[in-house]
Each structure stands twice: as C-alpha cells, then as structure tokens.
Amino acid sequence: MCRIRCSILLIVVSLSGIALAEDYQPLAHTQPLDWDGDIASRMIDGVDKFLLDELEKSIQRRSQHWHRDLSSAEAYNESIQSNRQRLAHVLGVRDQRKPFGSIELVSTTNQPALVGQGHGYKVFAVRWPVIRDIHGEGLLLIPDREPVADIVAIPDADQTPEQIVGLTEGVVAELQFARRFAESGCRVVVPTLVSRALSQRNVSGHGGGAKLTDREFLYRAAFELGRHLIGYEVQKILAAVDWFDVDAAGADAKIGVIGYGEGGMLAQYAGAIDPRIDVVGSSGYFGPRERVWEQPIDRNVFGLLEQFGDAEIASMIAPRDFIIDVCRGPELELPGKGGAPARLVAFEFDEITREFNRFNELVNTLHRPMKPIRVSHENENGPSDVSQNVFLCRLVRDNDPLLPKLLVESGPAPQHLRSSFDPLARQRRQNHEIDVHNQWLLREGPFIRKEFMKNLNVSSIEAYEKSLHEYREFFRNEIIGHFNYERLPANPRSRKIDENEQWTRYEVVLDVFPDVFAYGIFTVPKDIRNEEKRPVVVCQHGLEGRPQHVIGDEGYKHYKAFATALAERGFITFAPQNIYIFGDRFRTLQRKANPLGKTLFSIMVPQHQQIVDWLQSLPNVDPERIAFYGLSYGGKSAMRIPALVTDYCLSICSADFNEWVRKNASTRHSFSYVWHGEYEIFEFDLGSTFNYAEMAALICPRPFMVERGYFDGVGEDEWVAFEFAKVRRLYAAQLRIPDRCEIEWFVGPHTINGKGTYEFLHRHLDWPQP
C-alpha cells in the first residue's frame, strides 16, 4: 500500500510541476526546471555513473601513492614499505600475533592427531595460535624424508583442507595440490577458511533475521571495528609462516604460499605484506579488481582501489616469484535475502592478461615476471599440474633456469584414519573464535576511542575549535571519504509545485559534480518582508524516503509533515532528496564507493554543501542561521553531514542517536545490524575512531539535540543514554555551554515528536514562537 501511495504521489507531483511551469515563473534567480519523470531515480542513476567512472579512473590515480626505487631489490623493498603498511591497515592486519615455538596437534582419547597416511608422508590434525583466542586450524602434512621446503596450501572457501589433501572427495587427484607437494617432499600446512555456507541469522530467542554466508556475518562486525575477515585469515597464514621461520632455527627457510579461489586471494595478500614468503602462487583469482563491488561483500576492502589493484598487489611480491595459474576459479551467485547480493564470475584470459601487463609495466626493470600459466583441465578447482611444478621449482631451485620436473606424479589417495569426521564442528570453532575476538574489540572500543580523541583541547571554546581541525579532516578523509574535486557552479533550476495562503513551494535542482546533482523541495513563508532575512531548517527524510514525505504525504505519518509545520512557524525549509532510496540500487552505490575509500556520505556531503551555499546566496536567508534536522537515516545524516558542513549552525538527530558502534557490531543485541538487511550500513573502523559521541564532538560547540522515543526499536534507552552522557559532559562540564546540548525523551515510537525540538530551533535560530 505504501508503495502504491508513493507512486501516486510522484505522478501527481511530477505532473503538477510540469503543468505549473507553464503558468508560473521559477523561483527568482533560478532557471526553469523542466525535468519530468522521477527525479530521485535520476539522481541515483547519475551517482551510479559517477562512481563507475571513478572506479575506472582509480587505475591511473594509483601511481601517485607509489614511489618505487627499482635500482635494487633492497632499495625497492624499502621504497614500498609504506604501501605494505597501508595494505595491512585496510585489510585489518593490526593485531599482534602470538609467538609460539611449535604447532599443536589436535587429538582426543578417541582420535589421535594422526588422521591420514599417504605414500611418503603423514597427515596430522593441527591448530596454531594467531591472535588472542583466534587459532588457525587444519591439517599438517609431513614427508617421511627431510622437507625440501615449507608451504602453506590454501583451499577455496568452499573447499575443506581434507579435499585438497585427498582424504575426502571433491577435488580430482591431480589438483589436490596440498598432498602433491607433500608427495614431492614438502612440509605443508593447510588452513581451514571460513565458508560461504548460507544460513538465517538471529540472536538467540529471536526469529527472522537476514540470510547471510558465514563470511559475510563475520565480515560485518569486523569491518565496523577496523578489522576484516580477510585480515584474520591472512594473519592465520602469516602465523604459519612465523612457525616455519622459527623452526628453521636461523637457516634459510624456503617458504611458499599458494591457494585457489579465496585461497589465491589470501596468498596474494600474504605475499604482498610479508617478504619472508619466497614464492607466491595464485590460482583462479588474479585479475582486474574494479568490479569487486559485485562480488561477495566479504571481499569489500575500504580504500583498496585507492592504491591497489591486483597488479599493484603483485608488484609488492616482486622481485620474488609470483606464479599466476589461469583457471576459471569459483563461480557463484548469492541471492541477497538480507545479505548482500553477489555474483562471482571467473575472469576471461584477456582480462587476466591486461592486468598482468600492468603488473609487468610496474616492475619490469627490476624483475621479469613470469607470464600467467594457462593450462586447460576439466575440473578447474585448483592449481594445474604445470603451475604446481613451476611453483615448486621456483621455491626449491630458484636459480635453476631449466625448471626440471620436481613435482612427482600423483600417487594413490592417502588413507583416512578417522572413523568419523565432521568438518562443520571445526568450521563452527573457527567462526566462534573470530566472533569472540570481534566482541572483545567492541568492548575495548571506548578505551581506544578515548585515546584517539585525547588531543581535543577543552580549555576554551576557541582552543577547542582549533583542536577540532585535525579530527574533522581525519573524519572527512579516512572515515567518510572525500572526492577532491571542485564543485560545479550550482546552476539552480526550479519550478513552483504548490502554494497556499501561508507558503509557496518549489522543486529545486543544483549541479554538484558531473552526473551528480542535489534536489529538494523549498518552502518559503509568504509573510517575509522585503529584505528580511529568515532562518532555514533543512528537513531530512529517512531510509527510502523522499522530500514529499516530510512536507505532508499522509502515508508517512512518522514525519508529521515537519518541513511544512516548521514553515508554518515562520521558518524557511528545504527538504533534500538523499541517496538512500531504491533498496539494492543505493546499497550498491556504497559497494562501489567503498573500494575507493568513499561512502554514500562522500556524495551527500558535497550535495549538502552545495545546498547550503545556494541557500546562503538567497536574499531572504540569514546565512548564519541554517539548521539541520533529520529523522532515522536522516538522523544518521544529522551526525555526519553537519560534522563536515560547518555552515549548518546546529543539528538535531531524531530517531537514530545510539551507541552506534554497538548497534552495528554486537552479536548479542537483537537491535544490531549484524542480523538485518542493511548490508551497506557498516562503516570501516568506526570502532577505534568515531562513535556518535565523537561525531557529536565534531558538531560541538554548535547546538546539538537528540530526539528519542522510548518505544523506538532502533536501540535501547540505556545505550542511547550511555552515549549521550559523553556528549552532555563535553558541552555542560568541559566547555560550560549546557544550553547548547539537549535530549528529549518522549513516550512514542520511531517518529518526529516536534515539541522540544521545535522549541530548540526557535531558541537557537532566534525566531519567535508562533
């Protein structure tokens, strides 16, 4: 019913706008607006085109972040050290790994650690410490003779270690690369990866919930906390490398990492970060990364494409050997039933070749990379026989140009010595450990953020505002993301769409960036005198909302037509269209923005700056009295946009203020977004930087207010009060401006209350109550 009503409204507004354009002049100092159709849909299309263009442009922009010294291997490694650090940061490889001297055998009274016996090697169930309570777990293959090399062999996320060892079915013998290396005399660690298994998620005792893969479920909280599932799994691989290194006891360890599918991805990242790895092999993964936004969301790395495509990752492996095995790789489609819809399609050979050529151009004077190995085999779910041999030859005899056949012929499958085996139990342990670590990080967050914000100077308002600058710029560039472009001239276009005895109403469009514009509904009281300057309230809708909803659409009663109500109180109002509308269409914008180190707000902030600049140019607007008031997702906007658009003189957050990091990352609370369908909502690394109290600190010392209904399900009163108490302390106790910070609790749901907030607006905008 709501969709039908909304569609009817759009038709009426659009048609009335076209008809009135024939009879009425546009707003003074603007050009006529003659667009037809759904302007909100047009906006989403424009932003989409802009972001797709930016993804392509990122390839050329990456070079500005690199200062490669190709004069020698030592100079080169030194010159890319900052790039290694940046990659580790965005992957969430931040926690100190645990040192350990030996790998643990996993056994019980019923089942010894020895789980398999092959021709010339044994297979053990093992685990090893990684960070805090997180362990790597999988299999260890030990040859009967002295090992010639140490290898981490990484399966795809939908494969088990047992499959690439040959203990269970699923991978043909010649592609069981873990046991092929063991047969050839290598010691091999095979880690378990978090799987792509889909299930419905909900906190214990609650029904419903989104249907997510294991990988997306763990990715969500980790991303909010500045970590990443990819980072955790890279850490497991590097912990195995730590063991190889320690076990070599000062000798020159020969260490290789090779994987297929998700394992190929992890091998590339591990090799790029850690130069102790001598040879890297990647099968079924290497290729152009500019369409990562349509792949499973657990591959989403904030800011990755700012510096790194696969060519740049490969360049960090050079001058060590990097073996690219061309096979189709895993393919799948995820339905998006609450989780992020995704499509994983293997790259074509020419796509891989183009990315390889970019890699070659980056490092060809330092090292001549090996061309991708292309071998046709029917069951393409692992590295080919040829690429396995090249990998082993480069690792064992790296100075032998003839590359003899070191990989032995595949022998019989190893005997599986376990009478019963449930890989799901191991998978649950792996998932649980990561979840526990995420929740520990969540509890540590307040202490980390307090340390992060310690340079705020509250000795005076002037000192405070000066000390805010570095935090605001960090928020702008590292958290929200900033497009470093000059905005276009606004080129305002408008048309009158309605009027009554109290006000006149216009649709307004302003240019922002190529293909990006701002749009909203401007309501002007009729009793404004010549040369009088009035305050403006920018009234922001919520999720799936439109400007029409805040001016009076009866189907959206929770807004209480607050843009119209405020206009009838004498304020000029502007109701912008924000870009969180049309479900997956806008959520996909976040997917496209994130690899660039950007977010939805990277678009909305310049849109609002353009709106404010235009409002300030109007003869009847007081440029010092422009306020922001938003509900729900508009409340999210109220925390982020005025923090950066400092021309907003105050901000009111309605039906959203929260202990926001907990709201996103908790797997204990039913209100958490980890259980729900808003897969775009997670923002990288808020856990150690900006919760809502810290965002409010960026708005301070400007007036700030929260509007909170007791029965609003977006959170719990205790957590809202907990977070607001920190804001109140800043205003009232530290800066001694208690009148500028308020919260109104009211008996009601997720809605505009319009009582205390209206009084707040009248007081701080210096406009008399009616």
N, C-alpha and C positions, 0 to 999 in steps of 0.2 A: 504493500500500500504506500509506504514512504517513497519508494522508487517511482511509482506512478504519479504521485502528487508532485514529486520533484521534477519529473519530466514535463508535466503540465505547466508548472511554474516557469520552467526555462523557455518553453514555447511562448508563453504569454509575455514574459519579459523581453525576449528577443524580438517578437513581432511588434510589441508596443514601442520598443526602441526604434525600429525601422520606420514605423508609421509616424512617430513624433518627430523624427529627424526632418520630415518634410515640412512640418508646421512650426517647429521651434528651433531657435538658434542654439548651438552648443554653448557650454559654459564660456564665459569671457576669457580671452587669451588662449583658447584651445581651438584646434581644428575639428571639423565634424568627424564623428566616429560612424563609419558605415559598414562595420563588420556584421555579418549575420552568422547564424549557427551558434554553437556552444563555445563561448569564449574560454571557459575553463578547460575544455578539451583541447582547444587550440593552444592554450598555454602549455599543457603537458606535452603535446607534440613538439612544440618549439624547444622546451628544455631537453627533451629526449634527443633531438637533433644536435643541440649544442654539446651535450655530454658525449655523444658518439663521435663528434668531431674532435673533442678534447682527448678522447681515448686514442684516436689516430695520431693526433699531434704529440702525444706523450712520447712517442718513439723518438722524435727529433729532439725533444726537450731534455731527454735523459743525459745527454752528453755534458750539460752544464754542471752536473753533480760529480763528474769524474775528472781526475787529473792524473791519468796513467803515466807512469815513468817506465818506458819499455826498454831502458838501457840494459837492464839485467833482471834476473828473476828476483834477486833480493830487493832491488830498488822498486820493482813492480809490486811485490807484496807489501812493501812499506807504503806505497802510494795509494793502495786501495784499502788500507786499514779502516779508514772512516766509513767506507762503503760496507765493509763487513759488519761494523758496529751498527750501522743503520739497518741493515738487513736483519740482524739479530733482534734489534729493538722492535721492528714492525712485526716480526714473527713471534714476539713474546718470549724469546730465549733470554731470560733475565735472571732466573733463579740460580743460585749457586748449586752446582751438582755435588752430591755426596762423594767424597773419596772412598774407595774400597779396594781391598787387595785381591779378592778372589770372588768369582761368580758363585751364586748359591745354587745348590742342587735342590730341586723340589721333589719331595718324596713323602710317602705316608707309610704306616705299618702294612698297608695292603698293597702299595705300589711303589717299588723302588724308583729312583731317579732315572735309571737306565730304561728308556722307553722304546728303543729301536736298535737293531743291529743290521748293518749293511756290509757290503763287500769292501773291507778295508777301513771301516770307520764305525763309530758308535754314536748313538743319538741319546742325549740326556734332556730331561725337562729341567729348565733353569729359570731363575729370575735374578735381577741385579738392581741395587738401589740407584735412584736417579736424583730426585729432589724431594726433600721431606718424606712423605709417606708414599710417593709415587715410585713404582718399580717398573722396569722393563720385565717382560715375561715372554718366554717362548721356548725355543729349542737350541741346543748347542751340539754341533757335530764335531767330533774329534777323530782325526785319522789315526790309524794304528801306527803310523810312522811319524817321524819328526815333521811338524807342519812346515810347508814352504811359504805360507802367507796366512794372514788373518783377514776374514771377510765378514761384513755384515750384509746378509742377503735379505731383502725386504720384500715381502709379498704385497699384492694389491690389498686394499681394504676389504674386498670381498673374497679374499683367499685366507686360508689358515696356514700357519707355519708347516703343519703336517702335510699339506697339499704340495708345497714346493720342495718338500723333503722326500715325498713318495710314500709316507706312512698311510695316507688316506687318498681316496680318488678325487679327481677334479682337475688335474693338470697332467698332460701326457709326459712320458718319461724324459724325452729329450729337453723339455722345458722345465723340468724340476731342478732349477739351477742351483739351489742350495746343496742338494746331495751330489750334483755333478762336480761341484767344487770340492766337496769332501772326498769324493772318489779320486779326485786329482791331487789330493794331499794337503788340502787347506783346512784350517780350523774355521768353522762357520757359526756365527750367531744369527738366529732367525727370530726377530721380534714379532710379537702379535700387534697388529694395528686395530684401532677402534673400527668397527664395521659400519656398513651403511644400512644395517637392519632397520626397518621402519616399525615403529610402534606408537600407540597413542600415549601421550604423556600427561600425567596429572599427579598432583600431590596426594599423598595417602589420604583416603577418605573422601576424595572429591571425584566427581565424574567429569566427562568431557575432556577437553584439552586437545592440543594440536597433535597431529600425527607427524613425527619427526624421525629422522635417522638418528642412530646413536651419535654419529659425528656432528650433526647439527645441534643436538641437545647439549653436548659438551662445549661446542664452539660458542654458543650464545653467552653463557656466563663468563667464559674465559675472555672473550672479546671485550666485554664491558670492563674487565679487570686488568686490561693491558697484557693479557696472555693470549695464547692461541693453541688450538688443538694441534696444529702443525708444529708449533714450537715445542709442545710437550713431547711429541713423537720424535722430533729432531733431537731433543735432549736425551731420549732413550737410546738413540743411535750413538750419540756422542759419548754417553756413559759407557757403552760397549767399547768405543774407541779408547776411552780412558783406561779400561781394563787391559786391552791389547797393549797399550803403551806402557803401563806399569808392569805387565807381565813380561815384557821384553827385557826388563832389568838393565836398561841402558843400551841395549843392542839396537840396531837399526830395524825397527819393526816395519814389515811390509803390510800396509793396511789398505784394504779396498772396501768400497761401499757400492752396492748395486741393487736396483729394485725395478719392479714392474708396476705400471699404473701409478697408484698413490705412492707406492714404494719408490718408483722412479722420481717422483716429485721430491720425496724426502731425501733421496740420495743426492739430488742436485743441491738442495738447500744445505744439507750437512756438509757436502764437499765445498760449497762456497764459503761457509762460515769457518771451517776448521781445516787449515793447511796440513795437519798431520795425516789426513787421508791422501794416500798416494795416487789412487786411481778411482774414478767415479764412473759408474755405468747406469744409464737411464734407458728403460725400455717402455714404449707405449705412453710417453708423457711429453717429451720435448716438443716445443712448437710455439707459435705466436700466442701471447697471453692477453691480447686486447679484448677478447670476448670471454674473459674469465667470469664476467657478470652473469652469464647464462649457465655456468657450470655449478655443481653443488656448492652451497654457500659456505661450507667449511673450508673451501679454497679461497674465500674472500680475505685478502690481506690489505689492511688500510694503508694506503700510500705506496703500495708495491710498485705500481707502474710509474710513479714519480721518478724512480731511479732504475728499476729492474724489470726487464723482460727476461725471457729465458736466455737470450743472447748475452745479456749483462751478467746473469747468474753464471752462465758457462764461462764468461771471461774471468770470473773470480776463482774458478777452478784452475785455469791456466796459470803457469805453464805445465801443470800436472796433466795427465791424460784424462780425457773425458770421452767415453765410448757411448755414442748415441745409437740405439738399436731402433730401427723403424719397424714398428708393427702397429696394428690398428689400436691397440690399447683397449681398456674397458669402455663400454658404451652403456648408457642407461638413461632413463627418464624418470624423474621424481614428480609425483602428481601435485604437490603443493597443497595438501589438505591440512592447512595450518602451518606447515613448514614452507620453506622457500621452494617454489617450483624450479626444476633444474633439468638440464639436458646436457649429457656428456657424449660428444661425438668425436671420434678419432680424427686427427689431422690427416690431410692428404699429403702425399710425398712432396709436392711442390711447396706447400706451406712450411713444412719442416726444413726444406732446402733453403727457402728465403731466410728463415730465422737463423739457420746455420751460417749462411753467408754473412749475415750481420755480425754474428759471433766472430767469424774469421776476420772481418774487417777491423774489429776492435783490437785484436791481439796478434795479427799475422806477422808483425815484425819481431815479436817475442817468441812465437811458438807456432808451428804449423799444425793446426788442429786436424784430427782425423775426420774424414768425411763420414756422414751418417752411414751406418751399415744397414743395407736393405736386403733382407732375405725373406722370400715367400715361404711361409709354412701355414698349414691349415689351421692348427689350433693356436691362434695368436694370443696367448695369455701368459707370455713370459719371454725373457731374452732368448734369442735364437742361439743355436749351436755355434754359429760363426762368431757372434758378438761375445758369447761366453768365453770362447777361446782367445779372442783378441784381448778381452779384459784380463784374463789370467796371464797371458804372455806379457802384457804391459806391466802387470803387477810383479811378476816373478823375475822376468828378464827384460827390464825396461830399456836396456842398452842393446838388445839384440834386434837388428833391423829385419831379420828374416821371419820373425814371428812363427816359430815352429808350432806344431800341434802339441800343446801341453794338456789340453782338456782330454781326458780319457773317454773312451766310448762308454755310453750309458750301460751300467750293469743291471742286474735284477733289483727290483724294488727292495728296500730294507724290510726286515721282519718287524712288525709292530708288536711290541711285547706287552702292551696294556690290554687287559681283558675287557675293560670298558673305558670309554673316553668321551667326555662331554666338553667340547670346546666352548660352549656357552658359559660354563662356570668360570673359565679363565677370562672370557670376554667381560663378564659382569664384574670380576675383580678389577680389571683394567679400567672399566668405566667408573666404578665406585671410587677408586683412588684419585682419579682426576677430579671428580665431583667434590670429594672431600677437600682436595687442595684448593679448588676454586672457592669453596665456602670458607676456608681458612683465610684466603686473601680478602674475601668480603669482610670478615671480622677485623682484619688488620687495616682495612681501608681508612677508617677515621684517623688513625695514627699517621699513616703515610700522607694523607691529605693535609693534616696539621703541619707536618714537617714541610711539605711543599709550599704552603702559604705563609711560612714563618717570616718572610721579608715584607709583609704588609706593615706599614708604619701607621699606627693609630694614635700618634701623639697629638695630631691635629687633623682637621679635615683637609687642609691644604697639603700636609705631608702624606696623608692617606691617598689623596687623588694622584699625587705624583708617583707613589709607590705602586699604584694600580697598573701603570702603563705596561710593565713587562708581563704581568699576568694577563692583561687583556690581549696583548699581542700573541702570547702563547696560546690562549684560548682561540683566537682568530685563526692562527696558522696551523696549530698542531691538533686541535680538537674539532673545531667546526670546519676548517679548511677555507682557504681564501683564493679566489681567482684574481690574479694580479693584472686585471685589465681596467682601463679607464671605462667608466660607464658611458654609454651613448648619450647624446642630447635627448632629453625626455620626450620631445615631440608630442606633447599631450593632445589626445583626441577625446572628445566627449559627446554625449547626447543625453538630452533630458528624457527620463523614463517615467517620472511621476511627480505629482505635486499635490498639496492640499493647502489649507489656509495657514498652516504653520511652517511648512518647509517645501523646498524644491529638491529633487533628487536626480542625479546624473550617473551614468556609467562613464568611467574614465579608463583610458589605456595609456601607459607610458612605456617607451622603449628603455631597455636596460643593457643587454648585450645582444649581439647578433642572434636572432631567433628567440631571444628571451625578453619578455615584457612583463610589466606589472599591470594588474587590472583590479578594479574595485568599484564600489558604489559610494558616491559622495553625496552627503545630505547636508543642506545649508538652511538654517532657520531663516524665515522671511523677515524677522524683525531686526535684522542687522542694519545699523545706521551707516551712512556713508562714512568711510574712513575709520569705522570702529573695527577693532581687532579682537577676535574671539579665540578662546581655547579650542583645541581639536582633540577628540578622543578617537583613536584608531581602534576599531572593534573587530576582534579576530575570531573567526569561526573555528570549530574543531575538526576532528577526523571526518573525512568525506563531506565536509561542509562547503557552503557557498556563501557569498555575501548576501544573497537573497534570504538566507536563513536567519541572519542576525538583524535584518530590518523588519521581519514580520511574518515569514511563512509559518502558518499555523501548524504545519506538520512537525515543526521543530520547536516545541514549547519550552524546552530547557534553555533556549537562548533568551526567552522573554522579550524578543524584539529589542534588545538593549541598545542597538545603534539608533533605533527610532526613538526609544524612550529618552535617551540622552539628548537627541536633537530637540525633542520637545521640552527639555530642561534648559535649552539655550546653547548647548554645545554644537559646534560643527562636528560631524562624524564622517569617518571614512572606513568602509568595510572592505578590506583587501581579500582577494582570492589567493590563498596559499596553495602550495602544490601537492598537499597530501589528500588527493582525491582520485577516485577510479581504481582502488584496490591495487592489483598487481602492476598496473601501469605506473603508478607513482612509486610503489615499492621497488620496482625495477630501476627507477632513477637513482635510488640510494645505492643499489648494486653497481650501477655504472659510475657513480661518483666516488665510492669508497676506494677502489684501486688507485684513483688519482689523489688520494688523501683529502677527499672532499665529502660533503654530506648534502642532504636536502637544504640545510640552512646555508650552505655556500652559495646557493641560488637565492634563497629568501632574504638573506641579509642585504645584498645589493638591491633587491627589489624594494625592500622597505626603506633603504637609504634614498632611493630614487623617489619614493612616495613622499618621504619627509621633506626632501629638498624641494619637491614641487609644491607641497603644502606651504612651506615657508615662503615661497615666492608669491603667494596669493595675497591680494591687498587686504582682505578681511581676516587673515590668520595671524595670530600672535606667534611668531617663530619660537618663542621661549616657552610656550605652553602647549606642547603636543604630547599627549599621553597615550600609553598602550594598555589595552585591557583585553585579555583573551581567555576563552573557555576551553578546557580539555586540551586537545592538541594545540589550540590557541594559547592555553596556559603554558605548554612546553615552549611555544614561541615567546611567551612573555618572559621566560627565564633566559633565553638565548639571544633573541634579537635586540632588546634594549641593552643587553650587556655589551653589544658591539655598535649598535646605532645609538650613539650617546646623545643625539638630538631629541630622543624621547626623554621627556623631563620626569616621567615616573612610569612605573609598571605595576599592573595588577594581574596576578596569576590566580585564575579561578579553576577549581575542579581538576587540579593537576599537581599542585605542590606536594612533594613527597620526599622520603628518604630514597632518592631516585636510583642510586646505585643498587640498593637492596631490592627495589621494585623490579630491576632488570636482571639481577644476578642470583637472587635467592632461589634455592630449590627446596626450601622449607615452607615458604609462604604461598598461599593459593593465589594471592593477587599478583604474583611475579609474572613478568612477560615470558619467562622461560617456558611457560605452559601454554602460551597462546599464539595467535596467528600473526602478530605484528613483527614479522621477521626483520623488518627494516629498522626497528626502534633502537637497536643496540649501537652504542657509540664507543669507539675504541678508546680504552684507557681512562674512562671517567673515574674508575675506582681509585686511581692514585693521583688524580688531579682535581676535577671539578664535580662534586655533588651539588645539590641545589643550594646549599648554604654558601658554597664557594661561588656559584653563579650569581647568587644574590649579592655577594660581596663586590662583584663587578658592576652591579647596578648602583650600589651604595656610593655616595651619600644621597643620591636621588631618592625620593619617596618610593616605598615598595610595600605592597599589600598582598595578602593571601586571602582568598575566599574559599571556605571549606565546609561542605555539608557533612553532617555526622553519618549519613547513610550513603555516602558516595563510595562505591566499591573500588575506586582506583587505588585505594590504600587503606591503612588503618590509622585512626586518630593518634595512637601512641607514637607511630613513626613520623607522622606529619609534625606533631608537636616537638618530637626529638630534634628534627632537622630545623624547624623554625626557631627553636630556642637559641640556636647558634647565631641565626640572623639577628634576632632580637637583642642578643648580647652585644653584637657588633654595633648596632645603632644606638641602643639605650645606654649601655655601660661604657663601651670603649670610646665611641665618638660623641656621646652625650647629645644625641638627636632623636630622642624616643618618639617624638610626634611624627616622624617620617616613616615609621615602620609599624604595621598593624596586621593582625589576623582576625577575621570574623568567622566564628563558628556558628552555624545555624542548623536548625532541625530540618533536614531536607536531603535530597539526593544529588546527583551529578547535574547541577544546574546553576545558572546565574541567580543570585539572590537579590542583588540590586538594592540593597539598603545601606549597609556600612560602606560598601564600595562607592556608591553614589555620593555619600557624604564625604568620603575621602577625596573623590575627584573635585567636588565643589570647593573643599578647603584648600587643596594643594594647587588647583588651577585658578584659584581666586575668582570664582564665579558664584554669584549668589544663588542660594536655593530658591526654587520656584515657590 
